[in-house]
Amino acid sequence: MLLPCTSRLFWEDGFCDRLAGGGRFVLRYDIRDTGRSTAYATGSPGYSLRDLVVDIIGLMDAFEFPRAHLVGFSVAGWICQLAALDHPDRVSALTLINTRPTSPGPADSDLPGHADRVIEFLAKAPDPDWSDRAAVIDYGVEQARVRAGAHGFDERESRQQTTRMVDRTTNMASSMRNLAFVEAGDRWRERLGDIAVPTLVVHGTDDPFFPYGNGQAMAREIPGADLLPLNGIGHELPPATWDRLLAAMLALQPES
């Protein structure tokens, strides 16, 4: 089971331990510009979205995984969708969490875009001094607060997780900014009907970043996909969601 995300630290130890306890071999990793991975100049990523797909296939090759269940949260869900479409023989199952079927930029006209509070934060919140560790942590916490849903926001946990990420990341400015500049290449939403592996679509009903309608659309357009709504949850994956999510993931398909 492969878990890409903006940083491997998004996938908390307790979550991964429970997957492993369910008989899964779990591999979490830093995509480019995150954690200890290769860092590029802020605003100038030297890679495309398709390169990130090639990376995950290369990682599978390195670990000699013929196939894997891919689990992607948010923009990492794009990597997982494209891997299933472009390398169908390497993907055994998909779990797509709080993502959408379109790449960076405006949402399709039939899909909800970012909520007003997200747009306001992105437009008005000044960048921190990226050399000031405390300021960067504060900025990350406020960003997480904006993304939280009605379920509630745990500032203490958010600050702890943000601190871990800041202390482990080579270039925080690039980590937070570069995916918005990545060349996405051809659209893939129109190809979702070609996905032929068991798929679980998981989405917070109060997600302000990629609102719930995006998950509903993917569940309709991917043949046989199951939709797991997380009531009151925003663009986040707090421990309160783990019981239902892990049960659904482990039931999706035995690891091949």
N, C-alpha and C positions, 0 to 999 in steps of 0.2 A: 504494500500500500504506500503510494507516494503522495506527499503532502506539500505542494508548493504554496508559497505565500510571499508577501513582501519581505518577510523575515522569518526564519525558522522558529524564532522565539514566539511568534504568534501562536503556534501550536504548543500549548503548555505541557509540561512534563506529565501532569496527572491525566490529561486527555490521551496522550500517546501511550502512557502506561496501561490505560484501560483497553485501548485497541490491541496492544501487544498481549494483554491478558486474555483477549478474545481469540488468540491464535493467529494474529496478523504480524507479519514482519513490517515494521513501520520505518519509513525513511522520510525525514523532513529536511529541507535544505533552503539555503538562501538563494533567491534568484539574483540575477545581475543587479548591481547597484544597492544591494541590501546586505546587512550583516558583514561577514568576512569575504563576500564575493567581490568580483572585479567592480571597481567604481569608475564611473565616467564623469566628465565635466558636467556640472549642473546645467541643465537645459540642452545638452548635446549628447544624448545616449548613442553609443556607437553600436547599436543593435536594433533589430526589428522585433515585432511580436513573434514572427515566425522563427527567429533565432532562439527565442525562449522556448519554443516548442522543440526545436532541435536539441536544445540543452537537456530537456527532460528525457528525450529518447537516448541521448548519449549517456546520461546518468544511469538509465536502465541497463544499457550495454555494459557499463563499467561494473555494475553489480550483478551482471548476468541474469537479469530479470527478462524472461521472454515476454511476459505480459504483466500488467499491474492495474490495480484499482486506483484511479487518480482522484484526489480530493482537493478541490480548489476553492478558496474563499475570495470573494470580490474579484479584482482584476486577474488573480491567478486562475479563476474560473475560465477566463478566455483561453489560457494556455491549455487547460484540460479539454475544453470543447474542441479546439483545433487539433490537439493530439488525437482525439477520438476520430476526427474526420480525416485527417491527413495520414494517420498511422493506425488504421483500425485493427490491424493484426497485433498491436502492442498493448491495447487497452482492454481489460477484462470487465471493468465497471467504472461508473462515474458517480461522484458526489459533488454537486455544484451548489455552493453556499453563497447566498447574497451576491449574486453576480447578474450579468445580463447578456443577451445574445448579440450585442453590438459593441464595437470597439470604441476607443476614446473619441470624444466629440459629442455633438448633440444626439439625443435619443431619437429613435424612429418616432414618427408622428403618432403611432398607436401605443407607444410605451411611455410611462411616466419618467420624467427627468428628475434631476436633483431637486430636493425640497428647497424652499426659499431660504431656510436657515443655513443650509449648506452653501448655497450660492453666495449669500451675504458674507459668510465666514471666509470663503475663498477670495471674495472680491475686496473685503475690507480689513481683514486681520493682517497686520504688518508682519513680514517675515521676521523671525528672531535674528539676533546676532548668532550666526551658526558656530562661531567660536566660543560662545558662552553656553556651557553645558546646562546650567540651571535654566536659562532662557529657552533653550531647545526643549528641555523636558516639560516646562510649563506650556509651551506651544503644543507639544504632542498631547498633553492632557486635555487642553481646551479643544483640540481637534476631535479627540475621542468623545468629549462631552457633547459636542454638536452632533455626532453620529449616533449617540445613544437613543434608545427608544423609551417608551412609557414605562417599561419594566423597571427603570431606574438606572442611575449611574453610580458606580462604586469608585469614587475618586482615589481612595487609597490603593486599590488594586490596579487602577489605571496608571497611577504614578509609579508603582513598582514595576509594572510591565514596560512602561515607556522608558524608565531609567535603565532597565536591562538592555533594551534595544539601542538606546543612545550610546551606552558604554561599549557595545559590541559592534557598532556600525562604523565603517571606514569614513563615509561621507554622508552625513544626515541630510544635507540639502539635496543631494542627488537622489538619496533614498526616497525622500518625500516628493520630489518634483519630476524625476525623469520619465516615469511611466506615462505621464500626460503628453510627452513629446515623442513617444515611440511610434515608428511607422507601422501601421497595423496591416497594410496590404489589403487584399480583396475581402469583401464582406463574406460572412459565413452563415448569417441567420437563415438564409434561404436553403442552406444545406443541412439544417438540423434534422430534417426527416431522414437523413442517411445514417444517423447514429443508431447503431444496432446492438448496443450493449446495455445491460441493466443500468438504469440511471435514477438517481435520487436527487431531486431538486429541493433544496432547503432554503427557506427565506423568512427573514423577520418581517412580520406584518407592519412594523413601524419603522422600517428602514428608510432613512431620509436620503441616503446617497444613491442607492439603486432601489427605488421603491418596489413594493411587493408585486405590482403588476408585471415587472420584468420576470420574476420567478414564475408567475402564473403562465406567462406567454411561453417560456421555455418548457414548462411541464406539458403544455398543450402540443407544442411543436416537435418535441422529441418523442418518438414512438414508444409507448409503454411506460413513460417516465412517471414516477410517483412524486407527489408534492407534499412536503412536510412543512406546514406553516409554524413559525415560532411566534406565538402571540405576544405582542407588546415589545418584541425585541427589535433593536435598531440594526445598524451596520456594525455588528459586534457578535461575539460568541461567548457570553458569560457562562460560568459553571452551571448555572441554573438550567441551561439548555442541554447539558451533556447527556443526561440519562436517555432522553428521547432520541437525540441525534445518534449517539453511539449504538443504541439498540437497532435503529433503522439502518445504519451503515453496516453493522455486522450481519444483519439479516439479508442484505442486498445480494450478496453472492459469496460463497466460500472462496478464499484466496486460491488462485490457480498456480 
